[in-house]
Amino acid sequence: MDELVSLCKRRGFVFQSGENYGGLQGVYDYGPLGVELKNNLKNAWWSSMVFERDDIEGLDAAILSKKEVFKYSGHEETFSDPLVDCKTCKSRWREDLVVDKKCPGCGSGDLTEARPFNLMFKTPVGPVESEEGFAYLRPETAQHIFTSFKNVQDSTARQIPFGIAQIGKAFRNEINPRNFIFRLREFEQMELEYFVKPGEDESALDYWCEQRLLWWKKQGIRSSSLETYDVPKDELAHYSKKTIDIMYRFPHGLEELEGIANRTDFDLGSHTKNQKDLLLSAQVTENEESTMRLAAQDLEAKTWYVPYVIEPSAGVDRGVLAVLNEAFAVENVGEGKERTVLKLKPHLSPIKAAVIPLKKNKEELVMLAKEIKQGLQSLGIGRVFLENTGNIGKAYRRHDEVGTPICITVDFDSLENQTVTIRDRDTMEQKTVGISELQQLYISALK
Ligand code: GAP
């Protein structure tokens, strides 16, 4: 982990947030290359969920949430970790981190009994702070998918089965954020809520487990680094009938990368009941069907039912850590020398190609390199970087370290013969190609 953290900082992937003020625990900033990698991972997820299928719609709901949403979702009552205080060093720990009734910080045995600590962040809304006037920062993106279910369904005329996908920030006041970007207080999730008829939920859960494992493999994660974990009944979240976790061998151990839960009709059901109560208390004399606002209609039986939902929920930051860890390698390149290389899948690489003029002060070379860069950039595949440092060896080393799949060197032959040298990141092989072939080669290298 230390080598990875150091690479992330040195090359501008991830930094501690507010570092110059000592850092805010559990909060990180993504730097120039980190933001590209993270966006590429999110785009790959979005593409596989929304663009490549015909049964899923997208959503980007608000982060600030009315407190009723998390009251009726059950989070106010149950979204807590048991917390233990050390009376000696005044530190606080999640109960599961306390071994042999000893404080993990100072070793003292003088600990309080465990008590529940709610993980949701509250923030005042409006100019007057009061007990009542607050909103929650959502602890999962899922709830607004449920509360927006009817709006999405009505505006798209979707019939069950269909899904709603969302990527966005979530916030949890974790007691012990740790392991770099693994456990954070501010993080991102990629969540799909896939609505099915009751009775079709169990096969849908199996289907989504398979799909999600395949997707992680497409992001470059080896099968041997993944495992599934059938969460035991007494560890299930309050809404879940069954959950399968996709576990990844992180540098600090085998831990959850994504959870796939059968949330049954728990969420739509509890928001529906609340909606009905609200409508009735406002003395709206609607018939039973129209008060069931979060229900779906069985067109054949002409009855209403609350759909079940299968939820594949993946952490973006854990995904970034997993693909970085998987791609990271230190290789022997002969003569006692080593190189560090990130063998990222090309679609995830922050920089797709580096164009390098052999000499930084040779105007004709730089002009031609700029032209080549613009041509490749206009293909819209991702960031193409003009690397005008004048030191080819260093440029190759830097681009190996940040996972750039190809480097294109512009030299004096380029001016005379209209050729460039392409170097492949993984094999380090170099070949001379005509500039006229470059765009096609670039497209095939990035597939
Ligand atoms: N909507 C369901 C849900 O939120 P979860 O298992 O609590 O379920 C889903 O979270 C995923 O979100 C996890 O598998 C993990 O990848 C990510 N995640 C959860 N808490 C996190 C944290 N504190 N820091 C980073 N990622 C987190």
Residues whose N, C-alpha, C, O or C-beta is under 5 A from the ligand:
A	BS01	GAP	P139 E140 A142 R172 E174 I181 F182 R183 L184 F187 Q189 E256 L257 E258 G259 S313 A314 G315 R318
